[in-house]
Amino acid sequence: MNINKEVKFKEEIDIIDKLPSKFKEDMRDLLGSEYDDFIDSYNDEKTSSIRLNTLKMNQDDFEKLNLFEINLAEDKIKWANEGYYISLDKRPSMNPLFDAGLYYIQEPSAMSVVGQSEIDMGDYILDMCASPGGKSTYILSKLNNSGFLVSNEFNKSRLKALGENLEKFGAINSLITNMSSKELLKFFKGYFDKIFIDAPCSGQGMFRKDEYAIEDWSEDKVDQCCSIQEELMTDAYYMLKDQGTIIYSTCTFTKSENEEIVNNFLCKFKNTELISMDRIWPHKEKGEGHFCAKIKKLNTNDNMDEEFMNKNNKKKNKPCDYKCKEFEEFSSKFLKDDYSKFIKKKYKFIDRSGLLYIFPKEIEVEDMPKTLRKGLLLGKILKNRFEPAHSFAMILNKNKVKNYIDFKYDDENISRYLSGQSIATNASRSWTLVCVNGIGLGWAKESNGQLKNKYPKGLRKNI
């Protein structure tokens, strides 16, 4: 036998041997004759996949790029139109198009939660447990700069990744909060059309990917997670509009965290109905496995939210006439006229101590506590001038600006830019959008035949 194959075989056996005995017992009871196939799936190669950000490129154009040797006949993910399986060795995080937010690297089973949910333009949506942002970024793509998304994460240590991913994807109609479900309920009673709960769980679906998940698992952890899951579901019910939908999901296999949570919720709230309840199993599909249930809230026929909704509707109609002369001057010089007019028509401008944000005109959330990001940061208002932020570049492309320089993703100048180096040009146009395949990647300031690099230092790569 080949030595490498012997080592691989030993690692596979070790993983199966390390699985908790209680977990194996539960899976045998749950799966019956399919149990052996399920256990054998731990010997299968791990899967890798990406999901296209349709806010930045349509699928036809993306597929014409022919990235990562994707076989369109075999590698499209059936439960996520925008998802593609790719080989593990393609290193998608190293491609500049990843830095531009063209795609998100996501476990394929997890794509099913949003991919198989009907999201309507204009929906108000809560992603209750949002970090690192897989579902939030997918929701934003589906909303297509309409409606409103609240991406909440209770764990402060996970907020940085969430913020970076939403910024990279070009999030405008969104809010990042750091609250418990009880705190959210104070502000959003009867507010959302859809609530996604990718609930904290015991993580059995992570066993193949992460050995620590095996070590961390216990029956006590399952019980703790069940208690949290029930609380999240209850609070979500009260934040949901009549005829709204809760989408509950986990990456674990035990019935107590999945079917039993859903059934207990349906018994507790009689004016709800189950739309669907599905599992993806790793021995049947390419992926680590996932559970998802969709529940509809029927009419409550009461007025408990009337005072709240009346107050909120008054806020929505509040006019916003703030104007920033520094941004007006910047946009007239550097933005295409039609895009500049579009921003002013659709969004309101909010000045927070010299930081200029845009946010949908119809939504007012200024009085909310623990709100980490409200809308999109356009830039800083300095003395007699405006300086654009990196987040502004992430919603732009070469068709929206007057000054740009565009490179192909494999151009060495893109590597130079991402590492913070200057690039030689033949013009002096001041602020210039650096693009990769037409998509905004960041800012530079062009002067005397040099692009002075404005790519954020914290994002720069060593080459």
N, C-alpha and C positions, 0 to 999 in steps of 0.2 A: 504493500500500500504506500502511496505517496505520503511523505512526512507531513506536508501541509494538510492533506486530507485527514491524517491521523489526529493532528492537533485540533482541526476543526470539529472532528467527530467527538473528541474528548470534551471540548467546550460545550457542544450541544447536549451531551449527556449530563454534564455538570449543571446546566441550566434547569433541565427537567428534574434532576435530583434535588435541586434547591427549592423547588416550588413547595409552598406550605402544604402539609398533609391535609389540613382542614379545607383548603382551597380545592385540592384534588377530590376530596370526598364530595364537596358541594357540586363540583362540575360533573362528577359521575352521576349524581342524582339528577341533575338538571338536563344533561345531554343524553344519558342512556347509551344507546348503541353508537352514538357519534363521539363518545368520549375519547376513544383511542385516536381518532382523526384529529380531534382538538389538541390533544397532548402532542401528537406528532408535528403539529403546526409550529411548535417551538423550535423545530429543526429547520424550518423554512428560512430562506433569505429574507432579511428585513426589506420592507418596501419604502420607496422614497417618491415624493410627488411635489408638484408645484401647482399653484392656482393663479391664473391670469387676473390682473387688475384691469377690468374693462373700462375703468375711468380714464385709463391712459392709452389703451390701444384696443381695437376690435379684434375678434378672434381670427378673422381671415388674414389680417396683416401680421398678427403674431405667428400664425402657423406658417406663413411664407418666410419668416426669419429662419425656420428650420433649426431652432436651438436644441441642443442636447440630444440630437438624433431621435427625436420623438417619432414613433410610428403611429400616424393618425388612425390607422385601422385597428390598432391593438392597445394603444396607450392612453386613450381618453377614458376618464373615470365616469362610469355610467350614472352615478348619483350626483355628479357635479359637472355641469356642462363646461365650466371654465377650468376643470382640473385635468392634469396629465401625469401619468406615471413616468418617472425617469430613472435611469440607472444611478446607483449609489455613487459611482465614480465620476459623475459629471460635475460635481462641485458647484451647484447653482449659486451658492452664496458668494462665489468669487467673480461672477459676471457683473459688469457695471450696470446692467439692466436691473439687477436685484437692488442695487443702491438707488436706482432711479424709481423704485417702487412699481416696476412693471409686473412683478409676480411675487407671491408669498409662498414660502416653503412650509407645507402643512402635511401632517399625517393624513393619508387618503380617507380613512374611515371617518375622521373628524369633519371632513368636508360635507358629509351627508346631512348634517344637522341644518345648515343653511341652504345647501344645494337642493334639498327636497322640501323646503318650506316656501310657501307662496308669499313673497314680499311684494307689496304694492307700492307704486310711486306715491310719495306723500305720507307713508306710514310713520307713526311715532313709535320708536322701538327702544327697548331697554335690553342691553346685554349685561346681565346682573353680575356675572363672574367673568370679567372680560379678558384679563391678562392671559397670555402675551399679546392677544389681538387677532387670532385667527378668525374667529367668528365675526368680530367687529369689522375687520377689513372686508370680509366677504359681504356682510350686510350693507356696508357703504357702497360697494360696487353695485349691488342690487338696487339700492335707493337712487343711484345716479344723480347725486347732488339735489335730491328732493327730501322732504320729510325731515326727520330729526332722530338722531341716535344718541342715547346716553350710554356710555361705556363705563361701567362701574367696576372697581376693584377694591375689595376691603383690605387686602394685604399690601401695606405700603411698599414693601420690598419688591413687589412685582409691578409697580406703577411705571418705572423707567422704561421697561421693555414695551409696555402698552403704549406709552406716549410716543416712543420712537417709531413704532410700527404704524400708528395712525398718521403721524406726520409724513412718513415715507409714502403712504398710500394716497396722500392728498386729501385728508379729511377736512371738510368745512362745516357741514351740517352736523356737528357732533360736540359732545360735552364729555369730559373725563371727570369722574367723581371718585372719591375715596370715602365710602360710607358703608354702614351696615344696612341690611334690608329694612330695618325698622326706621333708620334715619331717612332713607329714600322715600318711604311711605308717607312721611310728613309732608313732602313736597309734590308727590306724584300720585296721589290717590285718584283712581279712575282715569288715568292719563294715557296709557299706552295701548296701541293696537296689537302689539306683539311683545312678549317678554321671553327672551332666551335665558335659560338657566343651565349652563354647563357646570353642573354642581360639583363642589368639592367631594371627592369620593375616595375609596380605598385603593384605587389605581391598579386593579388587576390587569387591565389592558396594557399597562406599562411594563409588565414583567419581562417580556421578551426584549424590550429596548433598554431597560434600566435595571441593573441588578439591585440597586439600592431600593427600588420599589418592592422587591421581594423581601428584603430585610426589614423594611418599614411596615409591612403589612401585619395586621393582627385582627383577631375577632373584636377586640375592644375598639380598634380604629373603625371597623365597619359600623359598630353601634354609634360611635361618635358622629360619623358621617351621616347616618340615617337621621339623627336628631337635627343636624344642620339642614339637611335636605328638606325635611318636613317644614321647618321654619321658613326657609326660602320660598317654598311653594305657597305657603299660607300668605306671606306678605305680597307675593306676586299676584295672587288672586285679587287683592284689594287695590293694587296699582293698575289693574287691567280694566279697559273699557268693556261695557257690554258688547258681546259678539267678538271680543278680542281672543287671542290665542296665546297660551303658554306652550313653549317648546322646551321640554325638559330632557336633558341628556347627561350621560356619564360615560367614562371610559373604563367601566368596571363590569363584571359579569354576574355578580351575585344578585339573586332575585330580590333580596331585602332592600337593596339600594336602587332597584329599578321597578319591576312590576308592582312590588308591594307598596312602594312610595306612591306610585301613580294610583293604585286602587284605593289606598287609604285616603288620598286627596279627593277622589271622586265620591267616596262615601261621606266625607266631611262636608263637601260643598255640593249639594244636590242639584243646583242649577248650573252644572257643568256636564259636558259630554266628551267622551274620548273620540278623537278624530282618527288617530292611528297610533300604533305602538310597534316598533320594529327594532330588530337587532341586526348588526353586521358581525358575523363570526369569522375569526381569522382562519379557520379551516375550510371556509366556504368562499371567501373573497380575499383579494389582495389588500391587506391592511391589518392593523392591530386589534380591530373590533370596536364596536360602539353600540350604545343603546340610545334610542330617541323615542319620546312620546309627545304627541300634540293633543292639547286639551282646549276645548272651546268654552268660554264663559257665556252663558245664556243671559237673557235680560233679567236684571235684578228687580225691576219694578219698584224701586224705592228712590228716595231723594237724598240719600246720605251724602252724596258727593256734590249736590247742587251748589252749595255755598262755595266750595273749593273751585268748581268749574267756572262759575260766574266770575269769581275773582281772577282766575287765570285767563279767561277770555277777554276781560277788560285789559289785561296786560298785553295780550297779543295785538290789540288794536292801537296800542300806544304809539304815536308817531315818533320817528327818530330822524332829526334834521341835522345831526352833527356833521360837520364837514372839516376836512383837514387840508389846508392849503398846501402844506408840504407834500402830501400824497398826490394832490391834484397836479402839482407841478411835475412830480415824478412820473405819474401815469401819462401825462401829455407827451413827455419826452420818450418814454420807453415802452409803453403798452400800445398795442393796436387799438384804434379808436373804438371798434365794435366791442372788444373785450372790456375796455375801460367802462363803457356805457353799461355793459351787462353787469359788472360788479356793482356799480352804483345803483342800478335798478333793483337787483335782487337782494343785496345785503346791506345791513346797517353797519356803521363804523363805530367802534367803541375805543376810546382812549383811556388806557389804564396806566397812569403815571408815565406817559411818554411812550408806551407800547401800544401800537395800533392794531386792533383786531377787526375781523369781519365776522358777522353772524347773521343767520336768516332773519329777515325783518319781522316775520310773524311770531317769533319766539322770544320770550323775555325770561331770563333766568338770572338777572343781576343780583337778586337778593338771596341766592342760594349759598349756604356755607359749604366748606370743604370741596369747592369746585376747583379742580386743578387746571383745567383748560376749557375755555369757553370760545368755541369757534376757532378761527385760524389767525395766527399771528402774521400780519403783513410785514411789520418792521418797526424800527425805532423812529420817533420824531425828535430830531436833533435841532440845534439852532439853525434855522433857515433852510433845513434840508431834511430829506427822508432817506433812511438807509434800509433797504429791503432785507427781510429775514430769510433764512434757508427754507423755512416752511412755506414761504410764498413761492419760492422756486419750484416746490414740489407739486403745485397745482398748475404749473405753466407748461407750455410746449412752444416750439418754434413758430407756430401760427398765431400765438397770442402776444408776441413781443416784437418790437421793432429791431432790437439788436440781439443777435444770437450767433453762436458758433456751434456747428453740429458735427459730431464725430460718430463713426460706426463703433459698435461695442468692442471690437477687437483692435481699435486704433491705439497705438502706444501713447498718444496724447491724452487719452482718457485715463490711462494708468498714471500718467504724470499729474493730471489734475487731481485725481483721488488721493494722491500722496502729498498734495499741498504745493506742488511746484508751479512755477510760472510757465506760460506757453507763449511762444513767439507768434505774432500776427502781423498784419500790414495796415492796421487802422488805429484810431483813437476815438472810440465811441462811448467811453465812460462805462456805465453799468451794462453788462452783457450776460445773457443767459447761456450757460454752457449746457449743451444738450447731447444725449446719446441716443442715436436713432430717432431724433426729433423730440425726445422726451426731456423735460427739464431735469437737470442733475444738480445744479447749484449756480451760484453767482461768481462772476469775476469782474474786475474793473479794468477796462482796456485803455491803455495810455502809451503813446510813443512806441507802438508796435509790440507791446507786451500785455498779456493778460495777467493782471495781479490776482492771485488766487484768493477767493473768499470762501472756499469750502470749509465748513466747521472743523476746527482742530480735533475735536473729540471723535470725528467720524473718519479722519484721514487714515490711509492704509500705508504700511511699509512695503516698498518694492525694491 
